[in-house]
Amino acid sequence: MNGRRVLTVVVAVCLATTAMTVGGAAPVEPATAQDDDVPSIPGVYYGELSVTDGSLEGPVTIQAVADGEVQHTLRTDADGTFGGPAAEDDALVVQEPDSGEVEFQIGGTPVTITSLENESIGGTTMPWDSGTQEVMLEADAETVAPSLEVAVTNAPGSIEAGSDATIDVEVDNTGPVDSTQDIELVDSNGTVVDSGSVTVPIGNTTSTSLTWATDDTMSGSETLTVRSGQDSENVTVEVEAAETAPIAPPPSGGGGAGGNPGAIDDQPAGDDTSGGDTDGNGTSGDDTDTVETPGSLTESQTIVTSEDFGLSQVRFTNDSNIVAITWEGTDVNGSVTTTAFNRTPENVSAVPGAMATVSEVTVPNEIADESAIVEQRVARERVQDIDANVADLQAYRYTDGTWEPVPTTVSEESDDEIILESEVPGFSYFAVSAVSEPTASFDAPSELTTGENVTLDASTSTDTYGDITAYDWTVDGESLSGETATTTFETTGEVTVELVVTNDAGETNTTTSTISVVEASDGTDADADGDTGGGGETDDSTPGFTGGLAVLALLVSLVIARRTD
């Protein structure tokens, strides 16, 4: 090899080495698998929710669930659409689950997957797949219904009659949809006394207040109900009777005649009373005439008006059964006369229940039919005499020949007396009596036979204060009346007997009992001839008892013969 060729080879080798060095070439290594920590492509879902038996009331929260856990949540639009296919759109994202399946829920309830990428599914689960996919969902109206829970956060324990009770309420949206509803306050009669509209987004809470307005005549416990369309809560408010404003000054004297009426006698006055109002209109003769009756106390006082209170009032001494009478307005004038009787006047019927007091109130003709607040007193001693509970005291007004109950509240109690307050529509005789519900009870057999007469006896029914005035029976659809009732049952089976008793105050009580009616027997025994002995069956020619004696005689004869031998 000549020198030029050797030089050329050396230069070529140097250039190749330099090229390899400059190019940064490195030995080629075999490819490796992708790192296990890198997540796979998730499933991305968008689409639309429809309601099978109704329509959406607003946006709904949809949950994507896999392997028993919520993977992602998304709210729909008002029309039910959710997410979109573009990269910038929201969507439900689910990583590949171990189970290989995915489902969609609303409020924890699975919904139907009608289709995936236009392929019918028709179930509540579908195979998971990666990538962006359109899914159509379907739910019933109950699943997407709103749910507002209510809770009373503040309410007064008691209020005075005539004032307002404010009830504070917290409203929590536990449902899957935004909700706008009326929150109502309902009294014990079912009347909506106040309401307010609230709008609560999904998962949020709001507050509202409702008001119950009372009038001056209310008293006692009232149960109020706060309710939404899906929930309710009760609250009890005690209404304290309002005290009537003392417009008129306390009277200093009686102003009438008759003296102390003495001990109460429940019997009519008989011949020792005369005159008086016989039609219950509260007037007799001129404006201030009174009935002078032995065993009565009469008192007259003048009506006083107050511009400050806008009321008119008359008050009586402690000797009267009437404490005060108050009218709305300042145009009421004249004198009022009260007569307290120690027994029911002859010209009026007996007071229902156990009478505590009876009085007549006579007012000027022009206000005889005007409504007013009447306060009556009952001595504590009298309540004890009739063995009554204060809660059972009821005020009555005599009108059209009968005693009619009027609203009654206990406005004041002391060791000596009880003050009752009533709103009355006019004036006449007034009474306070103890009344209560009667107790219905009757005796009847538990079982009887068809065709057998049975007498139902209600004489064990009782009334604490008055008399039972009516016994009404319903026996297997038949109506009967009377303390005792007789009837006959012709068919077998279970028969319900109902008894309703009514007392002289119009109070009722009901009780029922069941009687088992069985088929009557034919009255014959096993033997056609009526023989109930133990001889067993025999033919007509040889009675069983006679045959037995014959056998016995034969055996005795054999024994005797053997001994003789």
ROLOBA-83304 format. One record per residue (C-alpha): z, x, y. Coordinates in steps of 0.001 Angstrom, whole numbers, plus 500000, padded with zeros to 6 digits. Example, Ala and Ser with C-alpha at 12.3 -4.5 7.8 and 13.67 -1.06 7.14 Angstrom:
REM residues 2
507800512300495500 507140513670498940 
This chain:
REM residues 565
500000500000500000 499063501509503319 501444501680506247 499817498823508168 500268496381505232 503935497373504759 504614496810508449 503004493385508295 505196492308505351 508391493482507090 507539491611510272 506802488454508328 510141488602506532 512005489085509823 510277486154511459 511101483858508546 514731484893508624 514928484335512375 513335480884512100 515857479808509502 518749481035511648 517521479370514883 516790476037513160 520437475787511959 519288474975508488 522107474488506019 522207473949502331 521423470309501450 524438468477499899 524220465367497721 524709461957499459 528144460337499127 529165456662498964 530307454797502114 534017455114502978 536048452284501423 538019451765504691 534948450504506526 534972446628506392 532034444710505043 530043442349507212 532087439115507681 530967435538507295 530347433992510722 530239430177510919 529129427764513620 528007424155513464 529142420593514126 531967418238513103 531338414501512712 533697411574511982 532852409239509101 534572406064510338 534984406571514054 534391409045516821 536084412057518341 538454411414521241 538217415002522447 538060418627521313 539463419311517837 540896422553516441 539157423700513228 540744426275510914 538740428579508610 540853429160505473 540388431687502640 542767432882499941 545215430190501123 545573431627504616 544105430664507983 541586433364508883 540384432050512232 540674428939514480 538234427504516977 538154424376519148 535124422145519135 533490420727522201 534066417060522964 530952416159520951 532142418071517861 529939421174518112 531579424564517671 530374428165518077 526779429363518087 524374431799516380 524078434316519233 526177437473519280 527943436383522449 528814432925521066 532205432035519648 532303431342515933 534670431136512976 534906434597511393 536022435109507786 536224438466505984 535217438522502332 538040436782500396 539294437693496943 538582434163495753 535010434294497026 535410430849498612 536094429471502071 537183426046503332 537717424411506711 540790422425507736 541989420197510582 545744420129510991 546166421469507465 543880418844505907 540651420100504288 537463418516505605 534207417883503783 531470420526504035 528319418447504036 525842421351504227 525512425120504637 522258426370506134 520774422913505409 521746423194501750 523923420280500564 527526421121499641 529462417814499556 532884419350498787 535827420894500581 535057424494499542 531916426667499481 531002430184498387 531661432850501007 528696434856502228 528308437464504923 526315437001508060 525895434176510581 525546430739509002 525346427124510213 527795424730508581 528065420949509006 531543419407508577 532769415832508184 536263414271508551 537688410744508574 539209409156511672 542774409568510412 542373413338510087 541238413735513698 543620411099515134 545921412173517982 549650412602517341 552153412553520193 555816412914519238 558412411614521733 562011412737522239 564530411353524729 565962414320526621 568214412452529053 569493408880529415 572587407336530979 575291406209528580 576208403314530856 575078401702534090 576317398854536256 574427395578536061 571807395395538795 571073399133538773 568267401096537080 568412403332534011 566074406339534065 565017407663530657 563609411224530545 561156411858527705 559509414962526243 556072414425524680 554784416972522161 551178417034520926 551438417866517228 547989416563516401 544581418277516159 543117416774519328 543857416612523051 545373413209523763 545827410847526696 548167407956525923 550573405470527496 554233406219526753 556103402890526771 559718401800527220 560486398605525274 563647396466525416 565370394782522462 563192391677522907 560027393713522408 559053393518526085 557461396603527659 559636397233530723 557891400415531899 555058402738530868 553322405897532025 550135407705531040 550312411340529895 547618413856528929 548744416525526483 546415419299525199 546621420408521572 549870422262520856 551320421543524294 554316419583525593 554787417516528734 557569415419530257 557714411972531819 560347409484533004 560585405750532414 562804403189534172 564630400091532968 565690397742535773 568660395426535123 569777392311536971 573249391356538137 573927389025535199 573399391570532403 576204393111530380 576742394674526970 574762397159524907 570976397324525115 568824399291522676 565675400620524328 562727402147522463 560493404924523780 557182404961521946 553771406583521844 550932405412519668 552327407389516725 556069407914517262 559187406256518701 562836406965519454 565697404601520330 568370405005522976 571353402730523668 572558401993527199 575796400145527945 575461397701530857 578723397078532690 579087393669534306 578705393795538067 581652392649540112 580924389818542513 581480390907546085 584708389378547505 583095387675550483 585704384975551007 589308386041551605 591883385242548907 593105381670549456 596734381137550323 597318377556549186 596077374822546912 594838372250549397 594878369532546747 597091367360544605 598067366972541011 600460369827540289 600314372169537326 598133370618534617 600581371754531929 599839372763528360 596276372397527093 595581369403524844 592180369352523136 592133365550522835 590300363292525358 592425362022528220 592401358389527102 593443355697529527 595352358009531839 592158359169533588 589926357217535915 586885357720538084 585105361068538083 581544362129537400 580060360473534317 576500361802534479 577213365514534877 575664365965538337 578773367488539892 579373364858542590 581571361794542906 581718359743546085 581509361770549287 581310365558549437 584961366451548807 586427363531546875 588385364523543781 589560362726540683 593318362333540584 594317362438536928 597732362971535331 597745366379533611 595374367941536162 595458370269539149 593121369746542086 592310372299544777 589823372323547685 588599375382549583 585979376045552268 582784378045551677 582593381328553639 579291383097554469 578580386804555048 575548388058556950 576314391602555770 576065390671552103 573617387798552541 575897385631550386 578071382532550569 581307382261548612 584374380155547956 587530381473546275 590472379620544693 594126380319543995 595503381584540702 596470378020539791 592796377075539379 590612377793536350 587847378696538810 588233382107540458 585220382073542798 581718380651543270 579005382740544967 575576381623546235 572582383656547397 571937383198551119 574030382272554116 572972378661554582 575536377181552156 578337375311553878 581089372801553218 584072372467550915 584345372775547154 586939371001545022 588008372072541555 590100370094539092 591711371861536144 592516369561533207 594985370121530397 592710368160528041 589098367040527890 588485364123530291 587661360846528561 584259360482530199 582898363690528650 582432364647525008 584629367129523147 584086370777524009 582549372788521122 584779375225519293 588366375899520349 588702374857523989 590469377300526295 589930375641529694 588103372643531145 587436372001534842 585361369888537172 583668371420540201 582597369081543006 580300370454545740 578371368944548653 575422366845547472 572825369153548999 573875372102546803 574774370169543622 571697371563541856 571713375044543428 572244378015541114 575300380170541663 577615382689540020 580789381024538743 583840383068537769 586380381393535479 589806382602534363 591442382159530979 595094383018530510 595730385657527867 598416383395526438 595853380608525947 593521382969524083 596397383796521761 597242380090521331 593774379333519970 593826382570517942 590565383730519529 588828387020520121 587835387685523722 584315388513522504 584019384934521172 584712383245524528 581729381218525764 581285379293529024 579735375809528981 578357373391531577 578294369655530964 574849368144531622 573002365049530411 575905364070528195 576214367365526294 577869370750526705 575258373448527244 576151377164526930 575537379325530001 575174383139530111 578683384571529812 580032388049530472 583562389376530643 583817390848534138 587526391703534145 590489391856531769 594194392311532381 597404391760530475 597626388253531910 594079386917532045 590387387319531274 587750386686533973 584383385379532758 581247385332534888 578277382995534433 575107382113536288 574831378312536372 571917376066537466 574134373464539127 577573371882539170 579464369514536918 582263369957534400 582779373503533144 584644374746530094 585486377958528308 585741377785524544 585935380166521588 582942379804519285 581481381835516445 578968381560513642 580114379402510712 580221380659507127 577996378857504635 579286378609501067 578807376228498137 579701375761494491 576967375270491898 576586376077488195 574714379235487308 572930377446484455 572140373854483477 569674371945481336 566639369905482264 567429366312483130 571066367095483874 572520365871487174 574145368564489293 576329368129492372 576153370868494992 579410371126496936 579577372882500328 583173372010501091 584065375707500895 581973376370504039 584167377199507031 584125377571510806 586675379726512615 587066377650515773 585240374346515536 583776371922513046 580735372056510805 578536369178511876 575545369488509532 574802370628505977 571098371047505223 569943371885501688 566618373090500361 566510372768496572 563286373819494865 561320372620497906 563289369362498231 565299368731501427 568776367240501123 571689366803503535 575424366259503410 578506368224502441 577681367394498835 574245366769497376 573223365587493908 569914366406492269 568220366782488877 565911369509487606 563101368439485285 561449371785484584 562819375067483292 562955378275485295 564848379932488119 565553377558491028 566642378765494480 569127376643496383 569481377275500129 572229375885502366 572189375985506180 575369374880507960 575572374113511689 578768373920513728 579581371919516865 578455374841519044 574987374810517494 575583378090515627 574112378284512113 574595380291508941 572562380378505726 573347381218502113 571336380975498900 572015380885495182 569886380802492036 570340378317489186 568804378949485773 567385375738484253 566938375787480463 565419373301478025 567831370630476765 568518370611472962 567889367479470795 571611367099470083 571299367340466201 572890369814463746 571265371661460856 572132368936458263 570275365663458567 573399363688457669 575507365485460256 577507367416457623 578615370733459080 580514371910455975 579885375140454139 578624373729450836 575054374790451369 571898372821450668 571905370213447789 569573367508446553 570157363834447239 571568363059443728 574284365728443582 576134366649446783 576861370351446899 580619369846447131 580721367534444016 578651369997441975 581065372739442831 584038370709441636 582257369989438317 581708373659437645 585310374432438539 586566371693436183 584477373087433328 585896376567433796 589458375250433785 588778373340430558 587471376495428864 590540378480429880 592889375787428528 590938375540425266 591144379317424704 594879379361425285 595274376462422789 593434378423420137 
